[in-house]
Each structure stands twice: as C-alpha cells, then as structure tokens.
Amino acid sequence: MLLSGVRVPLKEKMAIMILDDRISTLTPIDWLGWQTPFLFFTGKGGVGKTTVASTVALRLAELGRRVLLVSTDPASNLDDVFELTAGSTATPVPGVPGLFLLNIDPVAAAAAYRERVITPYAGVLPASTLQSMEEQLSGACTVEIAAFNEFTNLLADPQTVSRFEHIIFDTAPTGHTLRLLSLPKAWSGFIETNSHGASCLGPLAGLQAQHEQYAATVQTLGDAARTTVVLVSRPETSALQEAARAGGEFRALSITNQHLVLNGVLTAPAGDDRIAQAMIARQQEALQTMPLALRDIPIVAVPLIAHELTGVAALRRLSHTSGHTALSDETMGVSASFDAGSMQGLDELVRQLEADGQAVIMTMGKGGVGKTTLAAALAVALAHAGHAVHLSTTDPAAHLGHALGGALPAGLQVSRIDPAAETRRYSEEVLAAAGPLDEEERALLQEDLRSPCTEEIAVFRAFARTVQEAERGFVVLDTAPTGHTLLLLDAAQSYHREVERSMGDVPEAVRRLLPRLRDPRFTKILLVTLAESTPVQEAERLQADLRRAGIEPFGWVINASLLTSGTNNSVLLHRAQVEVPHLRRVTLELASRSWLVPWYASIPTGEQALLTMAGR
C-alpha cells in the first residue's frame, strides 16, 4: 500500500537496515496523522511532492472526503499529473467525485495586486508618482507577496474552508516554500515598524488591510490540530538534508506537526544486478546518515514504481500498490527500441564547449534533475584542460561543495551568490550613494532597504557581475530550479528600473546582461532533464519562455538514464523502457543538440569522479 499513518520513529539506536521490512508490512491507508484540514507538502525540487500530494488527495476523495488540491508553485505541474487544465478557481477532476484542483498563478496574482494597489490613487497622485509605484511593484518579490495573498485568502475564506474537508497544498521547492510561509511574520513586522509608508511594495495601505489576515494565517499554520506539514524526500543524502533544513525552519516558525515521506524506495530484490544493488546501497547509506532532526517524526515510505505517474489511473494504481515495488501491465508493453548508444555523452559536450571558446554556461531545469553535479563536472573538466573557470550558483540550496568534494583543480574558482552578503553590500552602496541626508530622509531610506525586495535586487546585481566575468574565461552557473530562474532572468527587464530609482544609475554589468544572455556566442544554456514526463515538460516550457525572451538554449542534457546503465533488474529495466518515448521526443522534436548521461552506481563527487563523468 502506498501510504500509512503508521508512526515509524527511527531512533538513533535502531538499525536503519530494517526499514525495508517495515515497508513490506505497511497496511492500507488508515490516515492516522493525516486528519488535519490543511496539509502542506514540501521538499527539495524533484522529490515527487506533486505526485505524493496528488495521490493523497485522490485517496482521500475516494474515501468520501471533499478535497481541494492547490499548487502555489510558480512552476506547477498539477495539470500534467492529472492531464487537465486547472485555473484559479476550483476545477473538478473528471471521474473523481469530491476532488478539485486549483492553481495559484503568481504572475496573474501580481498583476491583480498591482492594479489593486495603484487604482485607488489614479487621478489623485501625479502621473510620475503612479509610474514610480508601478515600477516598484514590477519585481519578483511582488510576485511572492501576491501569491501569498492568494494563499492566505484561501485559508481565510470561510466559504472555501467550509466546502472542503481537506485543503492540500502542493507547494513549491523548499526555498520558495520557506519564503512563502515566512512572509506573514516578515511582512507584518515590516508593517508594524514602518511609520513612513515607503517600501518597494508601494503604499503601506496596500498591505495594512491584510495585516490581521496574515496573523491569522500564522496562527493556523502553527496549530497542530489544523495543519500538517509533510516533508517529502527521496532516500538520498542531499534530499534528506534539505528536508531536515526545511523542518528546522518550519519549527522556528512554530510549525511543529511534521511528517516525512520517503518517496521512490526500491524494495524489490536486487539479485545479482549491480545497478539495483548500488541503488539499494545508496538508499541505505542515506538513511543511515539521516539527520537526527528527521528520526523522531512519523515516517511513511512510498515504493519505487515502474510506470509513469500521470493520469488518475496511474495515481490510483500507486495508491493501491503493495509495500513491494510493483510492475504494471502498462509498462510491460513499452518498446525499448531506441539506440541510446548513438547519443553523444558529456565528453562531446566538453569538446564542443572548448572549441567554441570562453562563455557563460548555465545549467537550467526542474529541481532534482542533477544540474549541480552536471555544472561541477563541466567546470572541473574545463579547468583540467587548462582553462580559467569560475563555477558559481544562484541556487538558495547551494550543493556545489558536496559535488566538488574537497580539493579543487588548478584554474577553478568556486563561489556562491550569498543573498545575505549581497544585501548588506547593496544596502551600504545605496546609503553611501545617497549622500548627506537629514534624519527623516535617512530613516525613510533605511526602511525601504529593509524590505524583502532589496534582497532580490542585490542577488540580481551579483548574478550580472558573475556573468560579466565570461569576458575573461569560462563561467559555469549552477542555477536555481525553473521558477526561481525565470524570475531571476525576468529581473533583467524589471530590476534595472528599481536600481536606477535607488541609485540614479544602472551598473554596466546590469545594463549589458540581457544582450549577453541573448548572444549565443557569449551564453550557452543547457536544459537539464530526466527521461521522465514531468521534467521533460518542465524543460519544454522553460525553452519556450527563454525563446520568448530572445534566448535560444544551446542544447539539452538528459541525465541519469537507466537505459544506458546496463541494469537487468525487472523494475529498473521497466523504468528504463519508459524512458524511450521521452528520449525520442527530446532528440527528434525538442532539442537542437542533446547529450545523454547514464545513471551512476556511485554518485559522482570529487574531482576524479567528475572527470570520469565528463569522459576525461
């Protein structure tokens, strides 16, 4: 069975190796611990939050509950999972009485928020003031606060709450979710201390009306009888560390009713298959080193499933799967007729990058597809070949250090765009550039700089400076998950106005960023995906968005392919067969260039392993 409310506290003294036995004895869903009206699913990108949340929602509906499943993720794929189009109002799922979907569109919410704030002042304030307000409301943090407004509206609307016995939130990747859930305290605190009404969100009145609603939301999230936070993770070290970090930050917000879902646990016998043996060993190692913070919360396991998890029928099969990994009739007939051996590997990609010369190389795609490892492998290979390389990340999770594993090769510089440090630097520059100010003016400016939007501007400027370094050598950027990355790239068109407003001048790196991103000789964007439906669809949407911005991707990298791993394990072989239609679609329809990377028995960490991955 998929999920159980059975509490499985993993005390430090207990042997983690017996976890497989516990998975095999899980009973059908009894939902102990899943009875709260509000359920939040969160975790590192790519761990299966949407799949797990969708299956829970489906199962609860089949038990006779009325359920609303909501996505607050800018890169939502609820529509892909259910194979329908959900809007900003509750959309019924055909064939599943009692189940409804809703997508919070952050961009549309931001547009509505801007209009709601500015319209009351039309004809009252000068046109120049209205234009300044609109520019202040054009940044990415306005999207955050607008999406949060929609989120709080759902929790505060008595009609919505009364219509449904459960409201389930399929939330964004961890960094976004923590920001979203921390906004009530952050913004209410800013409102309480802001006596001048100035911020990058415009007039204080635009937020003050929601102050009580924000406070009520904080109270609801901290009420264990009403809210459960479900930390979703793969049985992998980095994903478990991210889950522990998220759990800690939730506890700091007094959100303590937490559960852990281990998704994709391979429970079928490995036999003599080295790939299956390696996968199980990797899972067990991750569980043995599981952070202590996760060991005393209820744990539920979801077995690795061989078939595609899209459509109600597939979710229903998952919700009724026994504790052991299962095959389905659907996967048995998938053709494996694809010559994966003819595809180029990372060695060819490195050769092409070297031949083209210095450039900005950006790995982009859905969270969890391996962007960090890929970026590290390319950077190490280029540095090993004698090139000057700067490897950096704009990802809040920042796992570069783990991928590199220690000593760096000559010629490789590694950095991280640290939001806190960049915000301090930017604030100091703005205050210095302001010159002599009286006490009232300085207080006003300092309050403006305390707003969350300042961090967005500061990080964007650092991103632009890093891109500029490609004039002197290779710059490899491990970027954040898709939704965050698009907001960051959109900043090229939005934030330069805010920077100019604050400082009176736009730095040269910022001014030249968008033309550089559009120059295929200067910028090479690699879309990274897995051979699975959701990551491919996500990368396809990202490619379309980039093209609308005048940016053409350099090519696609299909990562962690089981088809080229050599496995003969029945479950993994069937998962490999499911890859075939996605490989065909990427290589024949979507990508101008493509490269295939196999699934590795050992995670490539450290210089030698990364060089081997890159064919060096």
C-alpha positions as CSV (number, residue, x, y, z in Angstrom):
1,M,0.0,0.0,0.0
2,L,1.3,3.5,-0.7
3,L,0.8,5.4,2.5
4,S,0.0,4.7,6.0
5,G,-0.4,6.7,9.1
6,V,1.7,4.1,11.0
7,R,4.2,6.0,13.0
8,V,7.8,4.8,12.3
9,P,10.2,6.8,14.6
10,L,13.7,6.0,13.6
11,K,15.6,6.2,16.9
12,E,19.3,6.5,16.6
13,K,19.8,3.2,18.4
14,M,17.7,1.3,15.9
15,A,19.1,-0.4,12.8
16,I,18.1,1.6,9.7
17,M,18.5,-1.6,7.6
18,I,15.2,-3.0,8.8
19,L,13.3,-0.2,7.1
20,D,12.6,-2.4,4.1
21,D,10.9,-4.9,6.4
22,R,8.7,-2.1,7.7
23,I,7.8,-1.1,4.2
24,S,6.7,-4.6,3.3
25,T,4.3,-4.6,6.3
26,L,2.6,-1.3,5.7
27,T,-1.2,-1.7,5.8
28,P,-3.8,0.0,3.5
29,I,-4.2,3.7,4.1
30,D,-5.7,4.4,7.5
31,W,-4.7,8.1,7.6
32,L,-3.7,8.2,11.2
33,G,-1.9,11.6,11.4
34,W,-3.4,12.8,8.1
35,Q,-6.7,14.1,9.5
36,T,-5.9,17.8,9.7
37,P,-7.9,20.0,7.4
38,F,-4.7,21.6,6.0
39,L,-1.9,19.5,4.5
40,F,1.3,21.1,3.1
41,F,3.7,19.0,1.0
42,T,7.2,20.4,0.6
43,G,10.8,19.3,-0.1
44,K,13.7,19.6,-2.4
45,G,12.8,20.0,-6.1
46,G,12.2,16.7,-8.0
47,V,11.5,14.5,-5.0
48,G,7.9,13.9,-6.0
49,K,5.9,16.4,-4.0
50,T,3.2,16.8,-6.6
51,T,2.9,13.0,-7.2
52,V,2.6,12.3,-3.5
53,A,0.2,15.2,-2.8
54,S,-1.9,14.2,-5.8
55,T,-2.1,10.6,-4.7
56,V,-3.0,11.6,-1.1
57,A,-5.7,13.9,-2.4
58,L,-7.1,11.2,-4.7
59,R,-7.2,8.6,-2.0
60,L,-8.9,11.0,0.5
61,A,-11.5,11.8,-2.2
62,E,-12.1,8.1,-2.8
63,L,-12.7,7.7,1.0
64,G,-15.6,10.1,0.6
65,R,-13.9,13.4,1.6
66,R,-14.3,16.6,-0.3
67,V,-10.7,17.7,-1.2
68,L,-9.2,20.8,-2.7
69,L,-5.6,20.3,-4.1
70,V,-3.8,23.7,-4.5
71,S,-0.5,24.5,-6.2
72,T,1.4,27.6,-5.1
73,D,4.4,26.7,-7.2
74,P,5.3,29.1,-10.0
75,A,6.3,26.0,-12.0
76,S,3.3,24.0,-11.1
77,N,2.8,20.6,-12.9
78,L,-0.6,19.6,-11.4
79,D,-2.1,19.9,-14.8
80,D,0.5,17.4,-16.2
81,V,-0.2,14.9,-13.4
82,F,-4.0,15.0,-13.8
83,E,-3.9,15.6,-17.6
84,L,-6.3,18.5,-17.4
85,T,-6.1,22.3,-17.2
86,A,-6.9,23.8,-13.7
87,G,-7.4,27.5,-13.3
88,S,-7.6,30.0,-10.4
89,T,-11.0,28.6,-9.3
90,A,-11.7,25.0,-8.0
91,T,-11.7,22.7,-11.0
92,P,-13.4,19.3,-10.6
93,V,-11.4,16.2,-11.6
94,P,-13.4,14.1,-14.0
95,G,-14.2,10.6,-12.6
96,V,-13.2,11.5,-9.1
97,P,-16.2,12.9,-7.1
98,G,-15.1,15.3,-4.4
99,L,-11.7,16.1,-5.8
100,F,-10.9,19.6,-7.1
101,L,-7.8,21.3,-8.3
102,L,-6.7,24.9,-8.1
103,N,-3.5,26.6,-9.4
104,I,-2.4,29.9,-7.9
105,D,-0.8,31.8,-10.8
106,P,1.8,34.1,-9.2
107,V,2.2,36.3,-12.3
108,A,-1.6,36.9,-12.6
109,A,-1.8,37.4,-8.9
110,A,1.0,40.0,-9.1
111,A,-0.8,41.9,-11.9
112,A,-4.0,41.9,-9.9
113,Y,-2.2,43.0,-6.8
114,R,-0.5,45.9,-8.7
115,E,-3.9,47.1,-10.0
116,R,-5.5,46.8,-6.6
117,V,-2.7,48.9,-5.0
118,I,-2.4,51.6,-7.7
119,T,-6.1,52.1,-8.9
120,P,-7.3,54.0,-5.8
121,Y,-4.6,56.6,-6.5
122,A,-5.4,57.1,-10.2
123,G,-6.4,60.8,-10.7
124,V,-5.3,61.6,-7.1
125,L,-1.5,61.4,-7.4
126,P,0.7,62.8,-10.2
127,A,1.3,60.5,-13.2
128,S,5.1,60.4,-12.3
129,T,4.2,59.1,-8.9
130,L,1.9,56.4,-10.2
131,Q,4.6,55.3,-12.7
132,S,7.1,55.1,-9.9
133,M,4.7,53.0,-7.9
134,E,4.1,50.6,-10.8
135,E,7.9,50.2,-11.3
136,Q,8.3,49.5,-7.6
137,L,5.7,46.7,-8.0
138,S,7.3,45.1,-11.0
139,G,9.9,42.9,-9.2
140,A,9.9,39.3,-8.3
141,C,9.1,39.8,-4.6
142,T,5.8,41.4,-5.7
143,V,5.1,38.0,-7.3
144,E,5.9,36.4,-3.9
145,I,3.7,38.6,-1.8
146,A,0.8,38.4,-4.4
147,A,0.9,34.6,-4.4
148,F,1.0,34.7,-0.6
149,N,-2.1,37.0,-0.6
150,E,-3.9,34.3,-2.7
151,F,-2.7,31.6,-0.3
152,T,-3.9,33.5,2.8
153,N,-7.2,34.3,1.1
154,L,-7.9,30.6,0.7
155,L,-7.2,29.9,4.4
156,A,-9.2,32.9,5.5
157,D,-12.2,32.3,3.2
158,P,-14.9,30.7,5.4
159,Q,-16.9,29.6,2.3
160,T,-13.8,27.8,0.8
161,V,-12.9,26.2,4.1
162,S,-16.4,25.0,4.8
163,R,-16.8,23.5,1.3
164,F,-13.8,21.1,1.8
165,E,-12.8,18.7,4.5
166,H,-9.2,18.9,3.4
167,I,-7.2,21.6,1.6
168,I,-3.9,20.2,0.4
169,F,-1.1,22.5,-0.8
170,D,1.4,21.1,-3.3
171,T,4.0,23.7,-2.5
172,A,7.0,25.0,-4.4
173,P,10.6,23.7,-3.9
174,T,11.8,24.2,-0.3
175,G,13.5,27.6,-0.7
176,H,10.4,29.2,-2.2
177,T,8.1,27.5,0.3
178,L,10.0,28.7,3.3
179,R,10.0,32.2,1.9
180,L,6.2,31.9,1.3
181,L,5.5,30.7,4.8
182,S,7.8,33.1,6.5
183,L,6.2,36.1,4.8
184,P,3.5,36.6,7.4
185,K,6.0,37.4,10.2
186,A,8.3,39.2,7.8
187,W,5.7,41.5,6.4
188,S,3.6,42.0,9.5
189,G,6.9,43.1,11.3
190,F,7.7,45.4,8.4
191,I,4.2,47.0,8.6
192,E,4.4,47.4,12.3
193,T,7.7,49.3,12.2
194,N,7.1,51.3,9.0
195,S,5.9,54.7,10.0
196,H,6.5,56.4,6.7
197,G,4.6,54.2,4.3
198,A,7.5,53.6,2.0
199,S,8.6,50.3,0.6
200,C,9.2,48.6,-2.7
201,L,5.7,47.3,-2.5
202,G,4.2,50.7,-2.7
203,P,1.9,52.5,-0.2
204,L,1.6,50.9,3.2
205,A,-2.2,50.7,2.7
206,G,-1.7,48.0,0.1
207,L,-0.6,45.6,2.9
208,Q,-2.1,47.0,6.0
209,A,-5.5,45.7,5.1
210,Q,-4.2,42.1,5.2
211,H,-2.3,42.5,8.5
212,E,-4.9,40.7,10.6
213,Q,-5.3,38.0,7.9
214,Y,-1.5,37.4,7.9
215,A,-1.6,37.0,11.7
216,A,-4.5,34.5,11.4
217,T,-2.5,32.5,8.8
218,V,0.5,32.3,11.2
219,Q,-1.8,31.0,13.9
220,T,-3.4,28.4,11.6
221,L,0.0,27.1,10.4
222,G,1.2,26.7,14.0
223,D,-2.0,24.8,15.1
224,A,-1.1,21.1,15.1
225,A,-4.8,20.2,15.2
226,R,-5.4,22.0,11.9
227,T,-2.1,21.8,9.9
228,T,0.2,19.0,9.0
229,V,3.5,19.7,7.1
230,V,4.6,16.7,5.0
231,L,8.4,16.8,4.2
232,V,8.8,14.8,1.0
233,S,12.2,13.3,0.3
234,R,13.9,10.7,-1.8
235,P,16.1,8.2,0.1
236,E,19.1,10.3,-0.9
237,T,21.6,12.3,1.2
238,S,21.1,15.7,-0.3
239,A,17.3,15.4,-0.3
240,L,17.2,14.3,3.3
241,Q,19.5,17.1,4.3
242,E,17.2,19.6,2.6
243,A,14.1,18.1,4.3
244,A,15.8,18.4,7.7
245,R,16.7,22.1,7.0
246,A,13.1,22.8,5.9
247,G,11.8,21.0,9.0
248,G,14.0,23.1,11.2
249,E,12.9,26.4,9.6
250,F,9.3,25.3,10.0
251,R,9.8,24.6,13.6
252,A,11.4,28.1,14.0
253,L,8.1,29.4,12.7
254,S,6.3,27.2,15.4
255,I,5.0,24.8,12.7
256,T,5.7,21.6,14.5
257,N,3.2,18.9,13.3
258,Q,5.6,17.3,10.7
259,H,5.7,14.0,8.8
260,L,8.3,12.6,6.5
261,V,7.5,10.8,3.3
262,L,10.4,8.7,1.7
263,N,9.4,8.6,-2.0
264,G,10.8,6.1,-4.5
265,V,12.2,3.4,-2.2
266,L,13.5,0.4,-4.2
267,T,12.1,-2.6,-2.3
268,A,12.3,-5.3,-5.0
269,P,15.1,-7.9,-4.5
270,A,18.3,-6.7,-6.2
271,G,19.5,-10.2,-7.1
272,D,22.9,-10.1,-8.9
273,D,22.1,-6.8,-10.7
274,R,24.9,-4.3,-9.8
275,I,22.7,-1.3,-10.6
276,A,19.9,-2.4,-8.3
277,Q,22.5,-3.3,-5.6
278,A,24.1,0.1,-5.9
279,M,20.7,1.9,-5.7
280,I,19.7,0.0,-2.6
281,A,23.1,0.5,-1.0
282,R,22.9,4.3,-1.8
283,Q,19.4,4.4,-0.2
284,Q,20.6,2.6,2.9
285,E,23.6,4.8,3.2
286,A,21.4,7.9,3.0
287,L,19.1,6.5,5.7
288,Q,21.9,5.6,8.0
289,T,23.2,9.1,7.9
290,M,19.7,10.7,8.1
291,P,19.8,13.9,10.1
292,L,18.8,13.5,13.7
293,A,16.0,16.0,13.3
294,L,14.1,13.6,11.0
295,R,14.4,10.5,13.1
296,D,11.7,11.2,15.6
297,I,8.9,12.3,13.3
298,P,6.4,9.9,11.7
299,I,7.8,8.4,8.6
300,V,5.9,6.9,5.6
301,A,7.5,5.1,2.7
302,V,6.4,5.1,-1.0
303,P,7.9,2.3,-3.1
304,L,9.6,3.0,-6.5
305,I,7.1,2.5,-9.2
306,A,8.0,1.3,-12.7
307,H,5.2,3.0,-14.6
308,E,4.6,6.7,-15.5
309,L,2.7,8.6,-12.8
310,T,0.5,10.8,-14.9
311,G,-3.3,10.5,-15.0
312,V,-5.9,9.4,-12.5
313,A,-5.5,5.7,-13.4
314,A,-1.7,5.8,-12.7
315,L,-2.2,7.6,-9.4
316,R,-4.9,5.1,-8.4
317,R,-2.6,2.2,-9.1
318,L,0.1,3.9,-6.9
319,S,-2.4,4.4,-4.1
320,H,-3.2,0.7,-4.1
321,T,0.3,-0.6,-4.6
322,S,1.6,-3.1,-2.0
323,G,4.7,-2.3,0.0
324,H,6.9,-4.0,-2.5
325,T,7.8,-2.3,-5.7
326,A,5.3,-3.3,-8.4
327,L,5.2,-3.6,-12.2
328,S,2.1,-2.7,-14.2
329,D,0.7,-4.2,-17.4
330,E,1.2,-0.8,-19.0
331,T,4.9,-0.9,-18.7
332,M,5.3,-4.4,-19.9
333,G,4.5,-3.4,-23.4
334,V,6.7,-0.4,-23.7
335,S,9.2,-0.8,-26.6
336,A,12.9,-0.3,-25.8
337,S,13.8,0.2,-29.5
338,F,16.0,3.2,-29.2
339,D,19.7,3.4,-30.0
340,A,20.8,5.2,-26.9
341,G,24.4,4.2,-27.7
342,S,24.3,6.6,-30.7
343,M,23.8,9.6,-28.5
344,Q,26.7,11.8,-27.6
345,G,27.9,12.0,-24.0
346,L,29.4,14.7,-21.8
347,D,32.8,14.2,-23.4
348,E,31.4,15.5,-26.7
349,L,29.8,18.4,-24.9
350,V,33.1,19.4,-23.2
351,R,34.9,19.2,-26.6
352,Q,32.3,21.5,-28.2
353,L,32.5,24.0,-25.4
354,E,36.3,24.1,-25.6
355,A,36.1,24.6,-29.4
356,D,33.7,27.5,-29.1
357,G,35.8,29.2,-26.5
358,Q,35.1,31.2,-23.3
359,A,31.4,31.6,-22.5
360,V,28.8,31.6,-19.8
361,I,27.5,28.1,-19.4
362,M,24.2,27.8,-17.4
363,T,22.5,24.6,-16.3
364,M,18.8,25.1,-16.0
365,G,15.8,22.8,-15.4
366,K,13.4,21.4,-12.9
367,G,14.8,20.9,-9.4
368,G,16.3,17.5,-8.7
369,V,17.4,16.7,-12.3
370,G,21.2,16.9,-11.5
371,K,22.0,20.5,-12.5
372,T,24.6,20.9,-9.7
373,T,26.5,17.7,-10.5
374,L,26.5,18.5,-14.2
375,A,27.7,22.0,-13.7
376,A,30.5,20.8,-11.4
377,A,31.6,18.1,-13.9
378,L,31.7,20.6,-16.8
379,A,33.7,23.1,-14.7
380,V,36.2,20.6,-13.5
381,A,36.7,19.2,-17.0
382,L,37.3,22.6,-18.5
383,A,39.7,23.6,-15.7
384,H,41.5,20.2,-16.1
385,A,42.0,21.1,-19.7
386,G,43.9,24.3,-18.7
387,H,41.1,26.9,-18.9
388,A,40.3,29.5,-16.3
389,V,36.9,28.6,-14.9
390,H,34.6,30.3,-12.4
391,L,31.9,28.0,-11.0
392,S,29.1,29.7,-9.1
393,T,25.5,29.1,-8.1
394,T,22.4,31.2,-7.7
395,D,20.5,28.3,-6.1
396,P,19.5,29.0,-2.5
397,A,20.2,25.3,-1.7
398,A,23.8,25.6,-3.0
399,H,25.1,22.0,-3.0
400,L,28.2,22.7,-5.1
401,G,30.6,22.0,-2.2
402,H,29.2,18.5,-1.8
403,A,29.6,17.8,-5.5
404,L,33.2,19.0,-5.6
405,G,34.1,17.0,-2.6
406,G,37.3,18.7,-1.5
407,A,40.4,20.0,-3.2
408,L,39.9,22.0,-6.4
409,P,41.9,21.6,-9.7
410,A,44.1,24.4,-10.7
411,G,42.3,27.1,-12.6
412,L,38.9,26.6,-11.0
413,Q,37.4,29.3,-8.8
414,V,34.3,28.5,-6.9
415,S,31.8,31.0,-5.4
416,R,28.2,31.3,-4.2
417,I,25.9,34.2,-4.6
418,D,25.1,34.7,-0.9
419,P,21.8,36.6,-0.6
420,A,22.6,38.0,2.9
421,A,26.1,39.2,2.0
422,E,24.9,40.7,-1.3
423,T,22.0,42.5,0.5
424,R,24.4,44.1,3.0
425,R,26.7,45.2,0.2
426,Y,23.9,46.6,-1.8
427,S,22.4,48.5,1.1
428,E,25.7,50.0,2.1
429,E,26.2,51.2,-1.5
430,V,22.8,52.8,-1.7
431,L,23.3,54.6,1.6
432,A,26.7,55.8,0.5
433,A,25.4,57.0,-2.9
434,A,22.5,58.9,-1.2
435,G,25.0,61.5,0.2
436,P,24.0,63.8,3.1
437,L,20.5,63.2,4.4
438,D,18.6,64.6,7.3
439,E,17.4,62.2,10.0
440,E,13.9,61.8,8.5
441,E,15.3,61.1,5.0
442,R,17.8,58.5,6.2
443,A,15.1,56.8,8.3
444,L,12.9,56.6,5.2
445,L,15.7,55.1,3.0
446,Q,16.8,52.6,5.7
447,E,13.2,51.4,6.0
448,D,13.0,51.0,2.2
449,L,16.2,48.9,2.3
450,R,14.8,46.6,5.0
451,S,12.1,45.3,2.6
452,P,12.5,41.8,1.1
453,C,12.7,43.3,-2.4
454,T,16.1,44.6,-1.6
455,E,17.5,41.1,-1.5
456,E,16.1,40.4,-4.9
457,I,17.8,43.4,-6.4
458,A,21.1,42.6,-4.6
459,V,21.2,39.0,-5.8
460,F,20.3,40.1,-9.3
461,R,23.3,42.5,-9.4
462,A,25.6,39.8,-8.2
463,F,24.3,37.5,-11.0
464,A,25.0,40.2,-13.6
465,R,28.6,40.7,-12.2
466,T,29.3,36.9,-12.4
467,V,28.0,36.7,-16.0
468,Q,30.3,39.6,-16.9
469,E,33.4,37.5,-15.9
470,A,32.9,35.4,-19.0
471,E,34.9,38.1,-20.9
472,R,38.0,36.6,-19.2
473,G,37.2,32.9,-19.2
474,F,34.6,30.3,-18.7
475,V,31.8,30.9,-16.2
476,V,29.7,27.9,-15.2
477,L,26.5,28.8,-13.4
478,D,24.5,26.2,-11.5
479,T,21.1,27.9,-11.5
480,A,18.1,27.6,-9.3
481,P,15.0,25.5,-10.1
482,T,13.0,26.7,-13.0
483,G,10.5,29.0,-11.4
484,H,13.2,30.9,-9.5
485,T,15.5,31.1,-12.5
486,L,12.8,32.6,-14.7
487,L,12.1,35.3,-12.1
488,L,15.8,36.0,-12.0
489,L,16.1,36.2,-15.8
490,D,13.0,38.4,-15.9
491,A,14.8,40.7,-13.5
492,A,16.9,41.8,-16.4
493,Q,13.9,43.6,-17.7
494,S,12.4,44.6,-14.3
495,Y,15.0,45.4,-11.8
496,H,17.1,47.8,-13.8
497,R,14.3,50.4,-13.3
498,E,14.4,49.8,-9.5
499,V,18.2,50.0,-9.4
500,E,18.1,53.2,-11.3
501,R,15.4,54.6,-9.0
502,S,17.5,53.8,-5.9
503,M,21.0,54.7,-7.1
504,G,20.5,57.0,-10.0
505,D,22.5,54.8,-12.3
506,V,22.4,51.3,-13.7
507,P,25.7,49.4,-13.3
508,E,27.3,48.4,-16.6
509,A,27.0,44.7,-15.8
510,V,23.3,45.0,-15.3
511,R,22.8,47.2,-18.4
512,R,24.6,44.6,-20.6
513,L,23.1,41.4,-19.0
514,L,20.2,40.8,-21.3
515,P,22.1,41.4,-24.6
516,R,24.7,39.0,-23.2
517,L,22.1,36.3,-22.4
518,R,20.7,36.7,-25.9
519,D,24.2,36.3,-27.6
520,P,24.7,32.5,-28.3
521,R,28.5,33.1,-28.6
522,F,28.5,34.6,-25.1
523,T,25.9,32.4,-23.3
524,K,25.2,28.7,-23.6
525,I,22.2,27.5,-21.7
526,L,21.9,23.8,-21.1
527,L,18.4,22.5,-20.3
528,V,18.9,19.5,-17.9
529,T,16.2,16.9,-17.7
530,L,15.5,13.3,-16.7
531,A,13.8,10.9,-19.2
532,E,10.5,11.3,-17.5
533,S,7.4,13.2,-18.4
534,T,7.3,16.0,-15.8
535,P,11.0,17.1,-16.1
536,V,10.7,17.0,-19.9
537,Q,7.5,19.0,-19.9
538,E,9.1,21.5,-17.5
539,A,12.2,21.9,-19.7
540,E,10.0,22.3,-22.7
541,R,8.1,25.1,-21.0
542,L,11.4,26.7,-19.9
543,Q,12.7,26.6,-23.5
544,A,9.5,28.3,-24.8
545,D,9.9,31.0,-22.1
546,L,13.5,31.6,-22.9
547,R,12.7,31.9,-26.6
548,R,10.1,34.5,-25.9
549,A,12.8,36.4,-24.1
550,G,15.0,36.1,-27.2
551,I,17.3,33.5,-25.6
552,E,18.0,30.2,-27.6
553,P,19.1,27.2,-25.5
554,F,22.4,25.6,-26.6
555,G,21.1,22.1,-26.1
556,W,19.5,19.5,-23.8
557,V,21.3,17.1,-21.4
558,I,19.3,14.0,-20.4
559,N,20.7,12.9,-17.1
560,A,20.7,9.7,-15.0
561,S,19.4,7.4,-17.8
562,L,18.8,3.8,-16.7
563,L,18.6,2.8,-20.4
564,T,22.3,3.1,-20.7
565,S,23.1,1.7,-17.2
566,G,23.2,-1.9,-18.1
567,T,20.7,-3.0,-15.5
568,N,18.8,-6.3,-15.8
569,N,16.6,-5.8,-12.7
570,S,13.0,-6.2,-13.6
571,V,11.8,-2.9,-12.0
572,L,14.7,-0.8,-13.2
573,L,14.5,-2.4,-16.7
574,H,10.9,-1.4,-17.0
575,R,11.7,2.1,-15.8
576,A,14.4,2.2,-18.5
577,Q,11.8,1.2,-21.1
578,V,9.5,4.0,-20.0
579,E,12.4,6.4,-20.8
580,V,12.2,5.6,-24.6
581,P,9.4,7.9,-25.7
582,H,10.9,10.8,-23.8
583,L,14.3,10.2,-25.3
584,R,12.7,10.1,-28.8
585,R,10.8,13.3,-28.2
586,V,13.7,15.3,-26.8
587,T,16.2,14.2,-29.6
588,L,13.7,14.3,-32.5
589,E,11.4,17.2,-31.6
590,L,12.7,19.5,-28.8
591,A,16.4,19.8,-28.8
592,S,18.7,21.2,-31.5
593,R,21.6,19.3,-29.7
594,S,21.4,16.7,-27.0
595,W,23.7,14.6,-24.8
596,L,22.9,11.6,-22.7
597,V,24.4,10.9,-19.2
598,P,23.9,7.4,-17.6
599,W,22.8,6.6,-14.1
600,Y,25.9,6.1,-12.0
601,A,26.2,3.4,-9.4
602,S,28.2,5.8,-7.2
603,I,27.2,9.5,-7.1
604,P,29.9,11.5,-8.9
605,T,31.6,13.6,-6.2
606,G,35.1,14.8,-6.2
607,E,37.5,15.7,-9.0
608,Q,38.2,12.3,-10.3
609,A,34.6,11.1,-10.4
610,L,33.5,14.3,-12.1
611,L,36.3,14.0,-14.7
612,T,35.2,10.4,-15.4
613,M,31.6,11.6,-15.8
614,A,32.8,14.1,-18.3
615,G,34.8,11.4,-20.2
616,R,38.2,12.7,-19.1
